[in-house]
Amino acid sequence: PPASIADLLLDTLAALTSLLALDRLPRTGWLLSGIEDPETIAGHVVSTAHLVLALAPAVEPPLDVDRALALTIVHDSPEAWTGDLPKQVSMTLPPGMKRDLEARVADELLAGLSETARERHSEYAAEETRESLFVRVCDKLQLGVQLLAYRRAGLGELDEFVETLRSLDCGEFAPARALQAELLSCLADCE
């Protein structure tokens, strides 16, 4: 039988309240690197969305900017339940385990929002569309923007993050390559 509006609203509220954890959960890489009050997962998602809005309109051939934004909004949603697993932990897991965990969590957590939310998370995880690949690049570029802010504030020994940014393959996305080069130049000036 079709769900009642009341049941749908309960599911939606459950998902929305679960996702509020993203406002409080820190990005662990920064925390483990000695940043005392690191950006939250939600802050990272919003900053990544800003990057998508800044760069996507300049990509050729054109991207579906609205689709890319939807991918950005849901890309880290499983972390509301799993937290931001440190890179060291992710590297010790069997191949595919983190991806499978995030897919199961996203299916359950995002079901309360909409089928669209679940589909966008699956699209992001599959890494098959240009929009999903672009959002993945912006996800890493956002790390560079945050790194620059921390460096300018005189915080932490963060050289490992410079390497992550340096090794980022921006693929066919010229605006992303240009921002990567600018970020690396600004980071070099901060040393």
C-alpha positions, -999 to 999 in steps of 0.1 A, spaced: 0 0 0 12 36 -6 27 53 23 7 80 39 19 116 40 24 113 78 47 82 73 66 101 45 71 131 68 83 109 96 109 93 73 119 127 60 123 141 96 143 110 106 167 116 77 170 153 82 177 149 120 203 122 112 220 145 87 223 173 113 253 153 127 273 166 97 271 201 113 290 188 143 314 161 130 349 173 122 369 164 92 393 139 108 423 145 86 426 180 99 420 169 135 447 143 133 470 169 118 467 191 149 440 216 138 422 223 170 389 234 156 387 219 121 360 224 95 330 202 99 318 177 73 288 201 66 312 230 62 332 210 37 301 201 17 290 237 15 325 249 5 326 221 -22 292 233 -35 306 268 -38 335 255 -58 311 236 -81 291 268 -86 323 288 -93 339 263 -117 312 242 -134 297 270 -156 332 274 -172 337 237 -181 335 227 -217 317 208 -229 291 221 -205 282 202 -173 247 199 -158 255 223 -130 223 215 -110 230 178 -112 266 184 -100 252 205 -71 229 176 -61 258 152 -62 278 176 -41 251 179 -14 248 141 -9 285 131 -15 294 128 22 260 122 36 269 86 49 294 103 72 265 114 93 265 78 106 300 66 99 319 98 107 348 109 85 370 78 84 407 87 86 427 80 55 448 55 76 417 35 85 403 35 50 436 22 37 435 -8 61 401 -19 51 396 -46 25 392 -33 -10 357 -20 -16 346 -22 20 344 15 26 325 20 -7 301 -8 2 295 6 37 288 41 24 264 27 -3 244 8 24 243 37 47 234 61 19 206 38 8 191 37 42 198 73 53 188 90 21 157 69 15 139 93 39 148 123 17 139 111 -18 147 86 -45 166 114 -62 189 118 -32 197 81 -33 202 81 -71 226 111 -69 247 94 -42 249 62 -63 259 83 -93 286 100 -73 299 67 -60 299 50 -94 323 77 -108 309 72 -144 294 106 -153 313 137 -160 294 155 -133 304 129 -107 340 130 -118 339 168 -116 325 168 -81 352 144 -70 378 169 -83 361 198 -65 360 177 -33 398 175 -34 402 211 -46 382 222 -15 408 205 6 433 228 -11 412 259 -4 409 249 33 446 241 34 454 276 22 432 291 48 449 271 75 484 279 62 476 316 61 464 314 97 498 297 106 482 264 116 497 230 115 523 210 96 501 201 67 526 190 39 508 157 33 477 177 22 499 197 -3 509 164 -19 473 153 -21 465 186 -40 496 183 -62 488 147 -72 452 155 -81 443 147 -117 419 174 -128 413 155 -161 394 173 -187 383 202 -164 404 232 -174 389 255 -147 398 229 -120 434 227 -134 437 264 -133 425 266 -97 448 237 -87 478 256 -101 467 288 -84 463 270 -50 497 254 -53 513 288 -61 496 305 -32 506 276 -9 542 279 -20 541 316 -12 529 307 24 560 285 31 
